Each structure stands twice: as structure tokens, then as C-alpha cells.
Amino acid sequence: MKATVYVTIKQNVLDPQGSAVQGALHTMGFAEVGKVRVGKYLELELDTTDRSEAETRLTAMCEKLLANTVIEDYRFELEG
Amino acid sequence: MKATVYVTIKQNVLDPQGSAVQGALHTMGFAEVGKVRVGKYLELELDTTDRSEAETRLTAMCEKLLANTVIEDYRFELEG
């Protein structure tokens, strides 16, 4: 089973990396770029076929390691 | 218009960050985790309504700044 995890910074938390990317794009002439938010994207292969078990385990992985839930949100998708 | 950009490391390029995450998950007892790949996820607000123009500009942004096309692939989605 393949899992895709998206980790994003919460809406009300400052994103300095996003601001830096926005500034760089403006400097390069892409003036139409407004707010930029940068997050993480993970692809995991899971050696399991039980979907609900996989969801439980993935939630635990996100809570414990993949996301810092104080400042980040996460969501995931399962395939296969 | 809102754009979502996914930047991922090419399949045949080593991903040390992914290996580190996989190792950490194994150490924490998530033995079912196989290969892990880590990428970037960006959300951009674009002040434009012309979809094909936005696609051209986003491709330029990805080629010039957001992705290192030697070792990374990118794809994007446009909404609104």
C-alpha cells in the first residue's frame, strides 16, 4: 500500500521559508505571486493490506514524528 | 488563482532525508514502512485569471527557482 502525506504549516503560523520564496520570485520578475506557503510531501510504502490499520498507524507516525502538531497540520492519502 | 506545486526527488537519485525518516520510523516500531521519499509541497496565490498564462509562468518559476531539475521532478495543479 502506498501512502502520501502532506505536512503544512498552520494558517496562523508565520512561514519564513514561504516569505523567502515569495521575495525571490518577486525579485525574479514574478510579480503576480501572492502568499506562498511551503510544506512537506512524503511518499511511504507500507507493507500492509489492511486499510483501517494503515490509517491508524499513519496517524501515529504523523503525530509522533512526521509533523510537529503544535505548528503543523497533516493529511494523508492511501492507495492500493 | 491558487497553485499547488509538488517537488519530488527523481526515482534514481538517493534521498538521504527519506532514508533517515525510514530509519527513525523503524526505530519507533513502525516496521511495516518500506521506502520513504521526501519532497516539497508549495501553495502559491497567483494574481491572474488566465489559466494558460499561469501555467507558462508556473513552469518558469519551477524551472528557475522552485525545483532543481537535475535531481528533482515537479508537477503543479491550478485551482480557481
Backbone of each chain as ProteinMPNN parsed JSONL, in Angstrom:
{"seq_chain_A": "MKATVYVTIKQNVLDPQGSAVQGALHTMGFAEVGKVRVGKYLELELDTTDRSEAETRLTAMCEKLLANTVIEDYRFELEG", "coords_chain_A": {"N_chain_A": [[0.837, -1.189, 0.0], [0.483, 2.233, -0.77], [1.314, 5.318, 0.68], [0.614, 8.79, 0.845], [1.744, 11.658, 2.328], [0.938, 14.867, 3.471], [2.361, 17.642, 4.878], [1.69, 20.647, 6.355], [2.242, 24.075, 7.259], [0.432, 25.598, 9.898], [-2.34, 27.857, 9.342], [-2.258, 30.299, 10.84], [0.355, 30.543, 11.606], [3.591, 31.895, 11.254], [5.436, 31.677, 8.18], [8.485, 31.59, 7.38], [10.068, 30.466, 5.348], [8.335, 30.337, 3.202], [7.895, 33.105, 2.843], [10.448, 33.865, 2.044], [10.69, 32.513, -0.397], [8.645, 33.783, -1.801], [9.672, 36.415, -1.866], [11.984, 35.982, -3.41], [10.85, 35.151, -5.836], [9.487, 37.487, -6.576], [11.667, 39.206, -6.922], [12.736, 38.011, -9.147], [10.979, 38.753, -11.07], [8.43, 37.719, -11.086], [5.818, 39.061, -10.455], [3.169, 38.592, -9.953], [2.836, 36.808, -7.938], [1.343, 35.999, -4.942], [0.698, 35.266, -1.56], [2.856, 32.719, -0.307], [3.158, 29.403, 0.752], [5.105, 26.944, 2.279], [5.44, 23.47, 2.435], [5.785, 20.015, 3.5], [6.125, 16.936, 1.717], [5.505, 13.61, 1.622], [6.199, 10.319, 0.497], [5.317, 7.098, 1.256], [5.981, 3.63, 1.4], [3.96, 1.026, 2.476], [3.986, -2.009, 4.13], [1.463, -3.559, 4.221], [-1.958, -4.679, 4.065], [-4.277, -3.997, 5.166], [-6.531, -1.513, 5.286], [-7.739, 0.176, 7.277], [-6.206, -0.33, 9.496], [-3.768, 0.62, 8.483], [-4.392, 3.341, 8.307], [-4.662, 4.024, 11.013], [-2.064, 3.505, 11.919], [-0.578, 5.282, 10.335], [-1.559, 7.742, 11.222], [-0.495, 7.715, 13.801], [2.247, 7.765, 13.158], [2.432, 10.309, 11.975], [1.663, 11.985, 14.1], [3.664, 11.449, 15.944], [6.178, 11.689, 14.689], [6.334, 12.7, 11.94], [4.99, 15.161, 11.654], [5.015, 18.32, 13.324], [2.791, 18.891, 15.537], [2.116, 21.155, 16.922], [2.597, 23.412, 15.389], [2.065, 22.569, 12.847], [-0.12, 21.169, 10.342], [-1.442, 18.02, 9.187], [-2.204, 15.746, 6.518], [-3.281, 12.72, 4.919], [-3.17, 10.36, 2.168], [-4.267, 7.197, 1.012], [-3.325, 4.555, -1.138], [-4.043, 1.737, -3.147]], "CA_chain_A": [[0.0, 0.0, 0.0], [1.282, 3.457, -0.871], [0.73, 6.445, 1.404], [1.148, 10.118, 0.561], [1.491, 12.513, 3.493], [1.176, 16.297, 3.259], [2.517, 18.371, 6.138], [1.662, 22.076, 6.05], [2.271, 24.963, 8.419], [-0.919, 26.093, 10.191], [-2.636, 29.15, 8.721], [-1.906, 31.476, 11.649], [1.767, 30.468, 11.995], [4.479, 32.508, 10.262], [6.178, 30.74, 7.346], [9.615, 32.358, 6.837], [10.539, 29.863, 4.094], [7.399, 30.806, 2.183], [8.167, 34.521, 2.584], [11.707, 33.944, 1.29], [10.393, 32.09, -1.764], [7.864, 34.873, -2.403], [10.597, 37.512, -2.142], [12.859, 35.589, -4.521], [10.051, 35.164, -7.07], [9.263, 38.892, -6.926], [12.944, 39.721, -7.439], [12.948, 37.43, -10.475], [10.019, 39.314, -12.023], [7.105, 37.092, -10.998], [5.137, 39.995, -9.561], [1.801, 38.14, -9.701], [2.806, 35.825, -6.851], [0.917, 36.481, -3.633], [1.184, 34.469, -0.435], [3.447, 31.404, -0.578], [3.343, 28.55, 1.935], [5.919, 25.777, 1.932], [5.211, 22.327, 3.311], [6.499, 18.787, 3.157], [5.373, 15.957, 0.949], [6.206, 12.341, 1.815], [5.633, 9.098, -0.071], [5.757, 5.943, 2.033], [5.449, 2.315, 1.048], [3.596, 0.32, 3.699], [3.855, -3.451, 3.909], [0.229, -3.985, 4.864], [-3.087, -4.627, 3.136], [-5.447, -3.591, 5.947], [-6.614, -0.066, 5.123], [-8.046, 0.911, 8.508], [-4.974, -0.474, 10.297], [-2.785, 1.538, 7.902], [-4.765, 4.71, 8.685], [-4.324, 4.197, 12.429], [-0.602, 3.556, 12.055], [-0.097, 6.517, 9.713], [-1.881, 8.837, 12.147], [0.502, 7.658, 14.876], [3.533, 8.23, 12.601], [2.36, 11.758, 11.783], [1.612, 12.643, 15.405], [4.888, 11.241, 16.713], [7.434, 12.025, 14.008], [6.357, 13.394, 10.654], [4.522, 16.539, 11.78], [5.037, 18.968, 14.621], [1.369, 19.278, 15.547], [1.935, 22.482, 17.528], [2.603, 24.443, 14.333], [1.808, 21.999, 11.523], [-1.239, 20.269, 10.079], [-1.085, 16.966, 8.236], [-3.271, 14.909, 5.974], [-2.657, 11.677, 4.092], [-3.989, 9.592, 1.24], [-3.795, 5.816, 0.851], [-3.612, 3.989, -2.465], [-3.66, 0.338, -3.38]], "C_chain_A": [[0.879, 1.249, 0.0], [0.571, 4.597, -0.15], [1.406, 7.734, 0.983], [0.753, 11.029, 1.71], [1.843, 13.958, 3.14], [1.261, 16.972, 4.613], [2.608, 19.856, 5.811], [1.688, 22.886, 7.339], [0.869, 25.531, 8.638], [-1.101, 27.527, 9.692], [-2.151, 30.353, 9.532], [-0.455, 31.46, 12.149], [2.609, 31.077, 10.869], [5.261, 31.453, 9.489], [7.338, 31.487, 6.688], [10.14, 31.797, 5.512], [9.643, 30.304, 2.932], [7.637, 32.265, 1.828], [9.434, 34.685, 1.76], [11.478, 33.565, -0.168], [9.615, 33.192, -2.49], [8.775, 36.043, -2.788], [11.483, 37.214, -3.342], [12.1, 35.635, -5.841], [9.776, 36.595, -7.524], [10.523, 39.49, -7.556], [13.198, 39.239, -8.861], [11.896, 37.89, -11.484], [8.637, 38.662, -12.002], [6.241, 37.88, -10.015], [3.732, 39.526, -9.192], [1.69, 37.188, -8.521], [2.408, 36.492, -5.542], [1.512, 35.588, -2.557], [1.736, 33.108, -0.887], [3.577, 30.65, 0.735], [4.114, 27.31, 1.489], [5.647, 24.663, 2.935], [6.043, 21.138, 2.881], [5.544, 17.797, 2.511], [6.139, 14.646, 1.094], [5.457, 11.213, 1.136], [6.196, 7.924, 0.716], [5.168, 4.672, 1.448], [5.181, 1.56, 2.339], [3.355, -1.141, 3.368], [2.642, -3.962, 4.686], [-0.899, -3.917, 3.835], [-4.364, -4.169, 3.841], [-5.53, -2.068, 5.983], [-6.838, 0.681, 6.442], [-6.872, 0.826, 9.483], [-3.913, 0.512, 9.809], [-3.089, 2.983, 8.298], [-4.395, 5.002, 10.134], [-2.82, 4.372, 12.607], [-0.045, 4.853, 11.481], [-0.377, 7.723, 10.599], [-0.86, 8.884, 13.271], [1.852, 8.177, 14.371], [3.546, 9.749, 12.465], [2.421, 12.48, 13.12], [2.962, 12.582, 16.112], [6.142, 11.742, 16.015], [7.277, 12.991, 12.843], [5.914, 14.854, 10.741], [4.739, 17.039, 13.201], [3.656, 19.588, 14.796], [1.099, 20.599, 16.263], [1.794, 23.538, 16.432], [2.235, 23.888, 12.954], [0.524, 21.162, 11.5], [-0.744, 19.153, 9.164], [-2.355, 16.344, 7.687], [-2.594, 13.849, 5.128], [-3.683, 10.991, 3.223], [-3.391, 8.199, 1.131], [-4.221, 5.297, -0.511], [-3.247, 2.52, -2.468], [-4.031, -0.586, -2.243]], "O_chain_A": [[1.896, 1.304, 0.691], [-0.624, 4.816, -0.343], [2.621, 7.774, 0.787], [-0.428, 11.159, 2.03], [2.906, 14.234, 2.584], [0.329, 16.883, 5.412], [3.499, 20.278, 5.075], [1.213, 22.432, 8.379], [0.193, 25.903, 7.679], [-0.148, 28.304, 9.627], [-1.677, 31.33, 8.952], [-0.079, 32.259, 13.006], [2.375, 30.813, 9.69], [5.697, 30.454, 10.061], [7.201, 31.968, 5.563], [10.601, 32.551, 4.654], [10.119, 30.603, 1.836], [7.59, 32.634, 0.655], [9.497, 35.542, 0.879], [12.006, 34.213, -1.072], [9.893, 33.495, -3.65], [8.669, 36.592, -3.885], [11.708, 38.079, -4.189], [12.631, 36.098, -6.85], [9.824, 36.887, -8.719], [10.463, 40.18, -8.574], [13.789, 39.947, -9.677], [11.921, 37.46, -12.637], [7.772, 39.01, -12.806], [5.97, 37.432, -8.901], [3.16, 40.013, -8.217], [0.588, 36.798, -8.138], [3.058, 37.436, -5.092], [2.678, 35.202, -2.628], [1.152, 32.44, -1.741], [4.056, 31.204, 1.724], [3.813, 26.711, 0.457], [5.629, 24.896, 4.143], [6.9, 21.245, 2.003], [4.334, 17.822, 2.733], [7.311, 14.578, 0.723], [4.229, 11.152, 1.189], [7.412, 7.773, 0.829], [4.004, 4.639, 1.051], [6.055, 1.458, 3.199], [2.613, -1.469, 2.442], [2.772, -4.694, 5.667], [-0.805, -3.182, 2.852], [-5.4, -3.976, 3.205], [-4.712, -1.409, 6.623], [-6.197, 1.702, 6.693], [-6.579, 1.78, 10.203], [-3.241, 1.159, 10.613], [-2.178, 3.759, 8.588], [-3.885, 6.076, 10.452], [-2.359, 5.251, 13.335], [0.855, 5.457, 12.065], [0.457, 8.62, 10.718], [-0.406, 9.961, 13.657], [2.525, 8.938, 15.066], [4.537, 10.402, 12.795], [3.142, 13.467, 13.265], [3.363, 13.528, 16.79], [7.081, 12.177, 16.681], [7.997, 13.986, 12.757], [6.405, 15.694, 9.988], [4.656, 16.272, 14.161], [3.379, 20.668, 14.275], [-0.021, 21.109, 16.219], [0.971, 24.447, 16.539], [2.106, 24.651, 11.996], [0.142, 20.542, 12.492], [0.247, 19.317, 8.453], [-3.422, 16.404, 8.297], [-1.469, 14.041, 4.668], [-4.885, 11.027, 3.487], [-2.172, 8.03, 1.155], [-5.329, 5.562, -0.977], [-2.257, 2.113, -1.861], [-3.766, -1.786, -2.311]]}, "seq_chain_B": "MKATVYVTIKQNVLDPQGSAVQGALHTMGFAEVGKVRVGKYLELELDTTDRSEAETRLTAMCEKLLANTVIEDYRFELEG", "coords_chain_B": {"N_chain_B": [[-6.108, 32.993, -8.387], [-5.215, 29.743, -7.34], [-2.269, 27.909, -6.829], [-0.784, 24.711, -6.592], [2.217, 23.212, -5.935], [4.24, 20.408, -6.42], [7.271, 19.101, -5.52], [9.514, 16.625, -6.18], [12.094, 14.232, -5.449], [13.99, 12.739, -8.043], [13.401, 9.372, -9.229], [15.749, 7.729, -9.485], [17.621, 8.957, -7.919], [19.456, 9.283, -4.924], [17.883, 9.595, -1.723], [18.603, 10.942, 1.052], [17.257, 12.139, 3.205], [14.796, 10.879, 3.171], [15.65, 8.257, 3.747], [16.552, 8.639, 6.338], [14.183, 9.28, 7.663], [12.801, 6.878, 7.297], [14.471, 5.141, 8.774], [14.156, 6.239, 11.348], [11.423, 5.78, 11.758], [11.38, 2.979, 11.766], [12.912, 2.481, 14.059], [11.134, 3.451, 15.915], [9.258, 1.514, 15.946], [7.61, 1.154, 13.778], [7.56, -1.074, 11.761], [6.505, -1.823, 9.358], [7.019, 0.015, 7.426], [8.217, 0.724, 4.268], [10.122, 1.87, 1.546], [10.82, 5.355, 1.774], [10.173, 8.559, 0.514], [11.022, 11.949, 0.446], [9.627, 15.071, -0.259], [8.908, 18.405, -1.524], [6.237, 20.705, -0.937], [4.312, 23.184, -2.171], [2.189, 26.001, -1.774], [0.828, 28.487, -3.71], [-0.436, 31.753, -4.163], [-1.784, 33.234, -6.988], [-1.975, 36.232, -8.741], [-3.801, 36.339, -11.092], [-5.989, 35.584, -13.838], [-5.886, 34.168, -16.083], [-5.612, 31.04, -17.248], [-3.836, 29.541, -18.95], [-1.73, 31.261, -19.262], [-0.934, 31.374, -16.568], [-0.038, 28.754, -16.255], [2.215, 28.713, -17.945], [3.817, 30.63, -16.661], [4.143, 29.446, -14.148], [5.546, 27.131, -14.813], [7.955, 28.311, -15.586], [8.735, 29.425, -13.108], [9.135, 27.079, -11.617], [11.194, 25.828, -13.075], [13.24, 27.702, -12.815], [13.532, 28.389, -10.097], [12.02, 26.925, -8.059], [12.363, 24.148, -8.284], [15.147, 21.926, -8.492], [16.092, 20.923, -11.368], [17.917, 19.033, -12.165], [18.064, 16.997, -10.299], [15.495, 16.813, -9.352], [11.961, 16.319, -9.829], [8.993, 18.039, -10.901], [5.542, 18.913, -10.426], [2.417, 20.55, -11.01], [-0.734, 21.911, -9.856], [-3.614, 23.75, -10.755], [-6.088, 25.891, -9.41], [-9.272, 27.405, -9.409]], "CA_chain_B": [[-5.915, 31.587, -8.728], [-4.334, 29.081, -6.374], [-1.431, 26.867, -7.426], [-0.126, 23.776, -5.684], [3.387, 22.668, -6.621], [4.868, 19.261, -5.76], [8.641, 18.88, -5.989], [9.958, 15.329, -5.648], [13.403, 13.781, -5.914], [13.845, 11.742, -9.116], [13.413, 7.985, -8.757], [17.076, 7.104, -9.414], [18.519, 9.789, -7.11], [19.415, 8.95, -3.498], [17.137, 10.529, -0.882], [19.076, 10.692, 2.424], [16.233, 12.552, 4.173], [13.837, 9.779, 3.195], [16.26, 7.13, 4.459], [16.59, 8.989, 7.767], [12.813, 9.149, 8.175], [12.517, 5.442, 7.346], [15.211, 4.601, 9.91], [13.529, 6.708, 12.59], [10.133, 5.081, 11.911], [11.683, 1.593, 12.166], [13.349, 2.54, 15.46], [9.959, 3.709, 16.741], [8.385, 0.348, 15.942], [6.772, 1.071, 12.574], [8.37, -1.969, 10.928], [5.864, -2.037, 8.056], [7.361, 1.088, 6.492], [9.247, 0.438, 3.264], [10.816, 3.052, 1.026], [10.255, 6.676, 2.056], [10.741, 9.65, -0.28], [10.57, 13.235, 0.978], [9.631, 16.14, -1.254], [8.378, 19.687, -1.085], [4.86, 20.986, -1.288], [4.16, 24.647, -2.083], [0.922, 26.621, -2.169], [1.061, 29.865, -4.142], [-1.568, 32.523, -4.678], [-1.368, 33.965, -8.185], [-2.908, 37.311, -9.062], [-4.07, 36.251, -12.522], [-7.174, 34.773, -14.117], [-5.623, 33.467, -17.34], [-5.087, 29.748, -16.848], [-2.687, 29.082, -19.746], [-0.646, 32.166, -18.867], [-0.481, 30.935, -15.242], [0.736, 27.519, -16.439], [3.514, 29.086, -18.513], [4.601, 31.322, -15.632], [4.485, 28.487, -13.093], [6.616, 26.288, -15.34], [9.186, 29.1, -15.49], [9.108, 29.504, -11.684], [9.654, 25.778, -11.195], [12.475, 25.579, -13.746], [14.269, 28.654, -12.414], [13.744, 28.539, -8.651], [11.388, 26.026, -7.085], [12.903, 22.784, -8.371], [16.453, 21.703, -9.106], [15.644, 19.922, -12.35], [18.929, 17.982, -12.34], [17.766, 15.875, -9.403], [14.113, 16.833, -8.887], [10.825, 16.471, -10.745], [7.933, 18.86, -10.327], [4.262, 18.973, -11.116], [1.582, 21.526, -10.309], [-2.176, 21.932, -10.104], [-4.194, 25.1, -10.65], [-7.489, 25.896, -8.957], [-9.95, 28.7, -9.317]], "C_chain_B": [[-4.923, 30.958, -7.742], [-3.564, 27.95, -7.061], [-0.833, 26.001, -6.332], [0.996, 23.109, -6.453], [3.962, 21.534, -5.773], [6.257, 19.071, -6.353], [9.143, 17.592, -5.349], [11.327, 14.978, -6.212], [13.201, 12.687, -6.958], [14.072, 10.333, -8.589], [14.816, 7.407, -8.575], [18.102, 7.932, -8.634], [18.347, 9.404, -5.639], [18.667, 10.02, -2.698], [17.518, 10.291, 0.584], [18.04, 11.088, 3.485], [15.169, 11.461, 4.308], [14.371, 8.576, 3.958], [16.283, 7.388, 5.954], [15.206, 8.831, 8.391], [12.448, 7.67, 8.309], [13.203, 4.8, 8.554], [14.563, 4.976, 11.239], [12.211, 5.978, 12.831], [10.358, 3.627, 12.333], [12.056, 1.547, 13.645], [12.151, 2.719, 16.401], [8.941, 2.574, 16.671], [7.464, 0.233, 14.735], [7.505, 0.231, 11.519], [7.784, -2.157, 9.537], [6.25, -1.004, 7.004], [8.492, 0.663, 5.563], [9.903, 1.735, 2.833], [10.074, 4.34, 1.374], [10.958, 7.698, 1.161], [10.161, 10.948, 0.266], [10.667, 14.289, -0.111], [9.104, 17.424, -0.661], [6.992, 19.901, -1.66], [4.681, 22.487, -1.122], [2.764, 25.068, -2.513], [1.206, 28.069, -2.509], [-0.257, 30.506, -4.542], [-1.069, 33.339, -5.851], [-2.427, 34.995, -8.531], [-3.113, 37.354, -10.576], [-5.319, 35.397, -12.721], [-6.992, 33.948, -15.389], [-4.898, 32.155, -17.046], [-3.836, 29.34, -17.626], [-1.471, 29.961, -19.47], [-0.062, 31.734, -17.519], [0.365, 29.671, -15.36], [2.137, 27.815, -16.971], [4.407, 29.712, -17.445], [5.032, 30.359, -14.524], [5.606, 27.552, -13.548], [7.949, 27.019, -15.24], [9.662, 29.191, -14.04], [9.739, 28.206, -11.208], [11.039, 25.538, -11.782], [13.587, 26.448, -13.17], [14.541, 28.668, -10.918], [13.25, 27.363, -7.822], [11.949, 24.61, -7.107], [14.308, 22.822, -8.951], [16.25, 20.564, -10.1], [16.697, 18.857, -12.663], [18.547, 16.75, -11.509], [16.302, 15.804, -8.977], [13.118, 16.906, -10.043], [9.822, 17.416, -10.093], [6.648, 18.643, -11.106], [3.409, 19.988, -10.361], [0.127, 21.393, -10.723], [-2.657, 23.363, -9.936], [-5.658, 24.989, -10.281], [-8.037, 27.309, -9.046], [-9.715, 29.601, -10.526]], "O_chain_B": [[-3.925, 31.574, -7.367], [-4.144, 27.14, -7.782], [-0.427, 26.496, -5.28], [0.764, 22.508, -7.502], [4.146, 21.68, -4.565], [6.397, 18.9, -7.564], [9.193, 17.478, -4.124], [11.673, 15.381, -7.322], [12.352, 11.812, -6.79], [14.825, 10.119, -7.638], [15.057, 6.673, -7.617], [19.299, 7.649, -8.677], [17.225, 9.222, -5.167], [18.805, 11.212, -2.971], [16.846, 9.534, 1.284], [17.951, 10.454, 4.536], [14.704, 11.159, 5.407], [13.642, 7.945, 4.723], [16.063, 6.475, 6.751], [15.069, 8.318, 9.501], [11.861, 7.258, 9.309], [12.59, 4.01, 9.273], [14.436, 4.145, 12.139], [11.906, 5.598, 13.961], [9.616, 3.1, 13.162], [11.582, 0.689, 14.389], [12.145, 2.214, 17.523], [7.872, 2.666, 17.276], [6.634, -0.673, 14.668], [8.001, 0.756, 10.523], [8.485, -2.601, 8.628], [5.867, -1.118, 5.84], [9.577, 0.291, 6.01], [10.202, 2.596, 3.66], [8.849, 4.405, 1.279], [12.185, 7.704, 1.06], [8.96, 11.042, 0.52], [11.68, 14.382, -0.805], [8.88, 17.525, 0.545], [6.629, 19.363, -2.706], [4.882, 23.01, -0.025], [2.224, 24.556, -3.493], [1.762, 28.804, -1.693], [-1.094, 29.874, -5.186], [-0.067, 34.047, -5.748], [-3.616, 34.685, -8.607], [-2.662, 38.279, -11.251], [-5.661, 34.58, -11.865], [-7.843, 33.127, -15.73], [-3.732, 32.15, -16.651], [-2.876, 28.846, -17.033], [-0.336, 29.485, -19.445], [1.156, 31.725, -17.342], [1.365, 29.522, -14.656], [3.122, 27.24, -16.507], [5.587, 29.381, -17.329], [6.152, 30.447, -14.022], [6.502, 27.221, -12.771], [8.957, 26.427, -14.857], [10.854, 29.05, -13.769], [10.741, 28.215, -10.492], [11.949, 25.098, -11.08], [14.73, 26.007, -13.045], [15.67, 28.932, -10.504], [13.981, 26.855, -6.972], [12.007, 23.946, -6.072], [14.616, 23.658, -9.801], [16.237, 19.392, -9.724], [16.4, 17.882, -13.353], [18.69, 15.613, -11.959], [15.898, 14.848, -8.316], [13.403, 17.482, -11.093], [9.81, 17.57, -8.872], [6.658, 18.247, -12.271], [3.662, 20.252, -9.186], [-0.201, 20.848, -11.777], [-2.166, 24.098, -9.079], [-6.376, 24.116, -10.768], [-7.33, 28.282, -8.783], [-10.229, 30.718, -10.573]]}, "name": "protein", "num_of_chains": 2, "seq": "MKATVYVTIKQNVLDPQGSAVQGALHTMGFAEVGKVRVGKYLELELDTTDRSEAETRLTAMCEKLLANTVIEDYRFELEGMKATVYVTIKQNVLDPQGSAVQGALHTMGFAEVGKVRVGKYLELELDTTDRSEAETRLTAMCEKLLANTVIEDYRFELEG"}
